Amino acid sequence: MEIGQFFWEPLRYPFMVRALLASILVGVLCPVVGSYMVLKGLSFFGDALAHAILPGVVLAFLLGWPMAAGALVAALVAAFLIGFISQRSSLQEDTAIGVVFAGAFALGIALLSTLNNYTVDLAHILFGDVLGVSAQDLWVICGLGVVVLSVIVALYKELLVLTFDPMLALVLRLPATALRYLLLGMVALTVVMSLQTVGIALVLAMLVTPAAAARIVTRRLPAMMALAAGIGVFANVTGLYLSYYWNIASGPTMVLVATALFGLIFLFAPRQGLLWRKVAAAG
């Protein structure tokens, strides 16, 4: 098969075009937001939030509402509760995350068990269905993406200070608490935006893995975001094409490609890769 035919063959189908656009949008936004998560150590929060939206998704399904609407409400409520409990008690943030995560996920599973087609719906929610992305889903993904990226651009300096030096944020009298809630809200929006593409179980990988790979080779936040977005887009597009030709699930394939890229960078990145440093030390 010629290279051109390889790339254009899947795009004969409208659902593949929509899947490709969704994969690119998610591939850009998740790593950009994930950069803040990696730098601030919020990976556990992202995983908890992804699972905490399950009751909102199931309720939306039961009531006949758009899945994204239920997911958005549940994500924002979970983010607020985690921030509220950690700020208003002596508990550490990871403890608050664990409490909200476990309770919300259990509620979601309990609601999900009331559905007749329990197994099918669980697989769809957990692992996504990028090939089922509709035109309406694309508009939702694009709209949420524009909102999140606009906030990042508008408040870049403030979020930068909060990420690297929270004490300086207090000295500069920045609204640190409000900015923190805003960052948690952006993570929530990003999780919702990625739900259709990779599902609840895999969204953490799209948030963290490209950003972690970029962190190995970059030290400045703008460069880290740009490289992470490039890795995310490459992983999603490559995973989508591989899933088409190999007839395997799209979401897991995207995550596996991203993980493979992380492994290559971890081992072979110039000056920072594990094997590179060992060779340099031996020489």
N, C-alpha and C positions, 0 to 999 in steps of 0.2 A: 504494500500500500504506500502511495506517495505521501509525503509530509503534508501537502496541502489537503489531500483527501482525508488524511487522518484527523486534521483539525476541523474541517468543514462538514464531514459526514454526520456527526451528532447534531449539528446545528440545523439540520433539515427539519428537526422536530421542535415545535414551539416550546414544549415543556423543557427541553434542554437549553434553549436560549434563556428562558426565565431562570433556570437553575444556575446557569453560568453567571448571569448578572447578580443573582443573590449571593453566589459564592464569592464574587469579587467584592461586593459591598461588605459582607461579613469579614472577608479576609483583610480588608483595610481597617475597619472600625475595631474589631476585637483586639488586635495587637496594639493599637494606639492606646486604648483604654487599659489594656493589660500591662502596658509599660508602667503606668502608675501603680498597678497592683503588685508587680514584681519588685519595684523599688521600695514600696511601703510594706511589703510582706503581707499582702491581703489575699494571697492565693486561697487560703482556707475560706475566707469570706466569699470569694467568687463561687467556690464549690457549694458552699452552704446556700447561697442565694439561688443558685441554679436549681437545687433540689427543693428549696422553700416555695418556689412558684408552682409546684405541682398541684396543690389544692385549688389555686386560682384557675389553672388550666382545666382541671376536671369540672369545677363549678361552671365555667364558661361553656364547656361541652354539654353538660347536663341542661343548662338553661338555654342552649341554642345561641349563645353569644359568640363573637369572634374569639378565637383562642388567644390572640395577642392582647385583647382587652383584659381578660381574666389574668393572664400572666403578668401584665404590667401592674395591675392593682396589687396582686400578691407580692410581686418583687419590691414595689415601693413600700408596702406595709412591713415586709420582712426587714428591709434595709433600715427603716425608721426604728423598728423594735430593737434591732441589734445595736444601733447607735444609742438609743434611749437607755437600754439596760446597762450598757457599758459605761455611759456617762453618769448615770444616776445611782450607781451602786458601787460597792467595793470589788465587784467581780472583774476579772480580766476580760478583754474583748473576745478572746478565743472561747471562753466559757459561755459568754452571751451568744456567740455564734452557734455553739454546740446546742444550746437550749432551744433556740429558735429553729435551727436546722432540723433537729430531731422531731420536734413537735409538729412543724409544718409538713415535713415529709410523711410522717405517720398519718396525719390528717388526709393528705393527698392519696395515700395508698388506701385508706379506709373508704374514701369517696370513690376511688377508682374500682374498688371491689364490688360496688353496687352496679357496675355496668355489665351487661350481658356478654359483650365481646371484650372482656377484660384483657386477655393476652394481647390481642391485636392492638388495642388502644395503648396499652402500656409500652409496647415496642415502638409505636409511632411517636409517643411523647418522649420516651427516653432517648431514642437514637435519631429523631428527626426524619424528615422526608423532603429533601431538597428537590427531588423530581416532582413533587406535588405542589411546588410554589406557584401560586396564582398571580395574576396581574395585581390584584388587591394586596396580596402579601408583599409584593415588590414595592408598592407605594408605601406600605407601612414600614418596611425595612429602610427604605430611602429616607422617609420622613424622620424616623427616630435617629438615623445616622446623621442627618443634617443638624438636628437639635444637639446631639452630643458633641459633634465636631465644632459647632459654633460656640458652645460653652467653653470647650478646651482652648480655642483660639482667643476668645474674649478674655478669659481669666488665666491665660497661660502663666504669667509671672506669679500670680498669687498661688496657683496650684504648684508651681515649681518650688516656691519657698516652703509651702506646707509639706511637700514631699521630702525635701532634703534637710530642712531645718525647722521643725515645728516650734522650737523655742524662739527662733528669729521671727516667725510669724506672729507670735505673741508680742514681741518687742515692737514690731512694726504696727501693732494694733490691727492686724488683719482679723476678720471674722472667722477665726480658725474653726470653730464649731460648725458654723454655717457652711464653710467650704468643705469640711469633712462630710457633712450630710449630703452636700452637692455631689461630691466624688462617689459616695455610696449610691446615690441616685443614678449617676451616669453608668455605674457598673450594672445596676438593675436594668436600665434601658437597653444596655448592650446585650445582656443575657436574654432579654425578651426578643430582641432583634435576631438573635442567633438561634432561637428555639426551633424554627421550622427547618433550618439548615442542618444542624448537627445534634439537636435534641438536648435534653436536660443532662444526660449522663456524660456528654462529650464537650459541652460548651466550655468547661474549665480549660481543656487542652487548647482550644482556639484562643482563649484569653491569655494564657500563660506561656505556652510552648514557644511561639514565635518571638515573644518579648524576651523570654529567657535566653533564647539563642542570640538575639541581637545584643543583649546585655553582656555577653561574653566578649564581644569584639568592639563594643563602643562604650564610651564614657559620658557622652553628652546626650541629653534627653532628646533633642530634635533628631539627631542621627539615629538614636535607638528606635524612636517611633517610625522613622522612614524605613529603616532596614527591617524592623519587625513587620510593618505593613507589607513590604515586598515579599518577605518569607510567607506571610499569611496568604497573600493572593496566589503565589506560586503553588503552595501546598493545596489550597482549595481547588484551583483550576486543574492541577495535575491529578488530584484525587478524584475529581469529577470525571475526567476523561478515562482514567484507569477503571473506575467503577462501571463506566459505560461499556468498555471493550472487554472487561473481565467478568462482567455480570455479578458484581459484588456490591454491598451496601456503600452508598456514597459518603455518608457522614464519617463512619469509622475509617474509610480509606483516606479521607482528607486528613484526619488526625494522625494516621500512621505515616503519611508523607511528611507532615510537620515534625513528628517525632524523629523520623529518619534524618531530616535536615538538622534538627538539634544535635543528634548524635554525631553527624559529620563535623559540625562546627565545634562541638565540644572536644572532639579528638584532633582535628586538623587545622583549626583556625590559626593563622599566622601569629606567632608570639604568645597567643593565649591558649591555644589548643593543648590538650594533655600530652599527646604524642610529640607535638612540636616542642614543648618545653622539655620533655625527656630527652629528645635528640639534642637540643641545645645544651642541656646540662651535661650530657655524655661527651659532647664535643669540647 
